């Protein structure tokens, strides 16, 4: 939930930073400097890292890079609200991917929670007519990679050092972004003081702190549960937009928030267990 809060606030911060930085350079600087900080903090652990930890972090980092790249480029061709909904569709993909990887059925309550979260995100973010264009397609692609990243963390984190895993993950993404930025974007020139403050938040909180917390926390919860909890990012993003940008909270947005909270209650309490038991009993009766 703390990660969702940090990332929810980063929507407003990122919007301001993009006034001075091009997307790939912003992401490249953000992840590269975050990697430098984590490498200094955990250099002893990194020196003792196993090949499995380095490979695992690299795989997760590539998923992270692909997700952010597709999302950032897609945002040039679609609206932020529609993209938030499409990227949020990863919550539905995670249970299926986790099931395919672990061969363990997560329970019907997880799928119910995922669908409720999806509807809630739609009510929070969608405005007006809905159609699928080029930017929307890239947003859906990014949702696939984000879902794969969450599942990969859940798969690798139990047997690896989360500090090493996060550092390698962030470093892989940072190097990838900088390589693509050098080829496809002009160097940033005039950068204002607000952009530097925004970059500090994105580096220290939205990257270093958030990814460390996520990698540690996923040792103690399933990928499917983590994905649904992270849907709170949409709620926090809307709240910060209302407070800091003057956006209006509508009735449909409130309903969307309620649905996401209900989804979290279903997957994190005994209600989910009772729901699974009811579905099995009904199936046996049929």
C-alpha distance (Angstrom), angle and dihedral (degrees) to the residues before:
residue distance angle dihedral
X1 . . .
X2 3.80 . .
X3 3.82 89.8 .
X4 3.82 89.3 50.9
X5 3.82 89.6 51.0
X6 3.82 92.4 50.8
X7 3.81 93.6 46.6
X8 3.81 91.5 44.3
X9 3.80 90.2 57.5
X10 3.80 90.6 46.2
X11 3.83 91.0 69.1
X12 3.80 89.6 72.1
X13 3.82 93.0 40.1
X14 3.81 92.9 48.8
X15 3.80 91.5 50.0
X16 3.82 90.0 57.8
X17 3.81 94.3 44.0
X18 3.81 92.3 53.8
X19 3.81 88.8 64.6
X20 3.82 88.1 72.8
X21 3.81 105.4 23.2
X22 3.79 131.6 55.9
X23 3.84 111.7 -124.5
X24 3.81 101.1 -107.0
X25 3.81 94.7 42.8
X26 3.80 90.1 47.7
X27 3.79 90.9 52.6
X28 3.80 92.5 41.2
X29 3.81 93.7 52.1
X30 3.80 91.8 41.9
X31 3.80 95.9 52.6
X32 3.81 96.7 35.6
X33 3.81 94.1 53.4
X34 3.81 90.2 42.5
X35 3.81 88.3 53.9
X36 3.82 90.6 50.0
X37 3.81 91.2 53.0
X38 3.81 93.5 47.7
X39 3.80 92.2 44.6
X40 3.83 89.2 55.9
X41 3.81 92.6 46.6
X42 3.80 96.8 46.2
X43 3.81 103.7 25.2
X44 3.81 92.8 126.0
X45 3.79 91.7 54.3
X46 3.81 91.3 45.2
X47 3.82 90.6 53.0
X48 3.80 88.3 56.3
X49 3.81 94.6 43.8
X50 3.77 117.6 132.3
X51 3.80 124.6 -129.5
X52 3.79 88.5 -109.3
X53 3.81 91.9 56.4
X54 3.81 92.5 47.8
X55 3.79 92.6 47.4
X56 3.81 92.8 44.7
X57 3.81 92.3 50.1
X58 3.79 90.4 47.6
X59 3.81 93.0 52.6
X60 3.82 92.2 48.5
X61 3.83 89.8 46.2
X62 3.81 91.9 54.4
X63 3.81 90.8 51.3
X64 3.81 88.6 49.0
X65 3.82 92.3 49.1
X66 3.81 93.3 48.0
X67 3.80 92.2 47.8
X68 3.79 95.4 49.6
X69 3.82 92.8 42.5
X70 3.81 93.7 51.5
X71 3.80 91.3 44.9
X72 3.82 95.0 48.2
X73 3.81 95.1 47.0
X74 3.81 90.8 42.6
X75 3.80 90.7 54.8
X76 3.82 88.3 65.3
X77 3.83 88.9 65.6
X78 3.80 104.0 35.7
X79 3.81 140.9 39.0
X80 3.80 123.2 -86.7
X81 3.81 92.1 -122.8
X82 3.78 94.9 52.4
X83 3.79 91.4 44.8
X84 3.81 91.4 51.5
X85 3.79 88.5 56.6
X86 3.81 94.8 45.6
X87 3.82 94.4 45.6
X88 3.80 88.4 46.4
X89 3.80 88.3 60.4
X90 3.81 85.8 83.2
X91 3.82 86.1 84.7
X92 3.82 88.5 70.6
X93 3.80 93.5 44.7
X94 3.82 96.5 51.5
X95 3.85 97.8 69.9
X96 3.81 90.7 50.6
X97 3.81 93.6 47.3
X98 3.81 91.9 44.6
X99 3.81 90.0 49.7
X100 3.81 90.6 50.8
X101 3.82 92.8 48.7
X102 3.82 100.3 41.5
X103 3.83 97.9 31.2
X104 3.81 85.5 -138.8
X105 3.82 119.2 122.5
X106 3.84 107.3 -127.6
X107 3.81 95.3 -150.6
X108 3.79 132.3 -96.1
X109 3.81 90.9 -96.0
X110 3.83 89.6 66.8
X111 3.80 91.3 56.3
X112 3.81 90.8 46.8
X113 3.81 89.6 50.4
X114 3.81 91.7 47.5
X115 3.81 92.6 52.0
X116 3.82 92.2 47.0
X117 3.82 89.0 50.1
X118 3.80 90.5 50.6
X119 3.81 92.3 52.0
X120 3.80 89.9 45.8
X121 3.80 92.7 52.1
X122 3.80 89.2 49.1
X123 3.82 92.2 53.8
X124 3.81 89.6 47.0
X125 3.78 98.0 49.7
X126 3.81 114.4 20.2
X127 3.79 119.3 94.7
X128 3.81 125.3 177.4
X129 3.82 126.6 -22.4
X130 3.80 120.7 1.1
X131 3.79 123.8 -140.4
X132 3.81 134.0 149.8
X133 3.82 117.6 -115.7
X134 3.81 135.8 161.3
X135 3.80 94.4 -75.8
X136 3.80 90.5 46.9
X137 3.80 90.6 52.7
X138 3.81 90.8 52.6
X139 3.81 89.1 48.2
X140 3.80 90.1 54.8
X141 3.82 89.2 48.9
X142 3.81 89.2 53.1
X143 3.83 89.5 51.1
X144 3.82 89.3 57.0
X145 3.82 91.6 52.1
X146 3.82 93.0 45.6
X147 3.80 89.9 51.3
X148 3.81 89.5 49.1
X149 3.82 89.8 50.1
X150 3.81 92.8 53.1
X151 3.81 91.8 47.2
X152 3.81 91.6 46.3
X153 3.81 91.3 52.7
X154 3.79 89.8 49.7
X155 3.81 90.3 48.8
X156 3.82 98.4 46.5
X157 3.83 103.8 30.5
X158 3.85 100.0 75.7
X159 3.84 92.9 64.9
X160 3.80 100.8 33.4
X161 3.80 139.8 69.3
X162 3.84 104.7 -98.2
X163 3.82 91.8 -148.7
X164 3.81 92.1 55.6
X165 3.80 91.9 41.6
X166 3.80 92.2 52.5
X167 3.81 94.6 44.4
X168 3.81 93.8 51.0
X169 3.80 91.0 42.9
X170 3.80 93.4 53.1
X171 3.82 92.6 41.8
X172 3.80 92.3 52.7
X173 3.80 91.1 50.8
X174 3.82 92.9 45.6
X175 3.82 94.8 51.3
X176 3.82 91.0 46.4
X177 3.81 92.4 50.8
X178 3.80 93.8 48.0
X179 3.82 92.4 50.3
X180 3.81 92.2 51.8
X181 3.82 92.5 42.5
X182 3.83 91.9 54.7
X183 3.80 90.1 54.4
X184 3.80 101.8 39.1
X185 3.82 109.6 27.3
X186 3.83 137.9 52.2
X187 3.80 118.4 -114.2
X188 3.85 114.4 -94.2
X189 3.81 111.1 -104.7
X190 3.81 119.7 177.1
X191 3.79 110.2 31.9
X192 3.81 121.4 -179.1
X193 3.80 127.3 -140.4
X194 3.83 92.1 -109.3
X195 3.81 89.5 57.7
X196 3.83 90.4 54.5
X197 3.81 90.3 51.1
X198 3.80 89.8 48.3
X199 3.81 90.6 50.0
X200 3.82 90.5 51.0
X201 3.81 90.3 54.8
X202 3.80 92.4 46.6
X203 3.82 91.6 49.5
X204 3.81 102.3 41.0
X205 3.79 101.3 34.0
X206 3.83 111.3 15.7
X207 3.81 93.5 43.9
X208 3.83 116.0 17.3
X209 3.81 98.1 34.9
X210 3.81 98.6 31.5
X211 3.81 97.9 48.4
X212 3.81 92.5 43.7
X213 3.80 90.5 52.1
X214 3.81 91.9 45.9
X215 3.81 93.8 50.8
X216 3.81 92.3 47.3
X217 3.83 94.7 43.4
X218 3.80 94.3 50.4
X219 3.79 88.6 63.7
X220 3.81 86.3 72.0
X221 3.81 104.2 38.5
X222 3.78 137.8 41.6
X223 3.80 124.2 -97.2
X224 3.80 91.1 -115.8
X225 3.81 93.2 53.2
X226 3.82 91.3 46.1
X227 3.82 91.8 52.1
X228 3.81 92.6 52.3
X229 3.82 93.0 46.6
X230 3.81 89.4 50.4
X231 3.83 87.9 59.6
X232 3.81 84.2 81.3
X233 3.82 84.0 78.0
X234 3.83 87.6 78.1
X235 3.81 91.8 52.2
X236 3.81 94.0 47.1
X237 3.81 89.8 45.5
X238 3.79 90.7 55.1
X239 3.81 92.5 46.0
X240 3.81 92.9 51.4
X241 3.82 90.1 46.0
X242 3.81 89.7 54.6
X243 3.82 93.4 46.5
X244 3.82 100.0 40.5
X245 3.81 104.9 24.3
X246 3.80 101.0 32.0
X247 3.81 96.1 -117.9
X248 3.81 117.6 163.0
X249 3.81 121.7 -115.3
X250 3.83 107.4 -138.9
X251 3.79 130.7 -161.1
X252 3.80 92.6 -104.8
X253 3.82 89.9 52.6
X254 3.81 90.3 53.9
X255 3.82 90.2 50.9
X256 3.81 88.5 49.4
X257 3.81 90.8 54.0
X258 3.81 91.1 49.6
X259 3.82 91.8 51.2
X260 3.82 92.0 51.4
X261 3.82 91.0 49.6
X262 3.83 90.0 48.8
X263 3.82 89.4 50.9
X264 3.81 90.9 53.2
X265 3.81 91.5 48.3
X266 3.82 90.3 51.4
X267 3.81 94.8 52.7
X268 3.82 98.0 37.7
X269 3.82 102.6 44.7
X270 3.81 139.6 50.0
X271 3.80 88.5 -91.2
X272 3.81 86.4 81.7
X273 3.82 91.4 52.2
X274 3.81 91.0 49.6
X275 3.80 90.7 47.5
X276 3.81 91.2 53.2
X277 3.81 90.6 48.3
X278 3.82 91.0 50.5
X279 3.80 92.9 49.9
X280 3.84 91.7 48.8
X281 3.80 91.5 47.8
X282 3.78 91.7 49.7
X283 3.79 90.9 47.6
X284 3.81 91.3 50.6
X285 3.82 90.4 49.1
X286 3.80 91.3 53.5
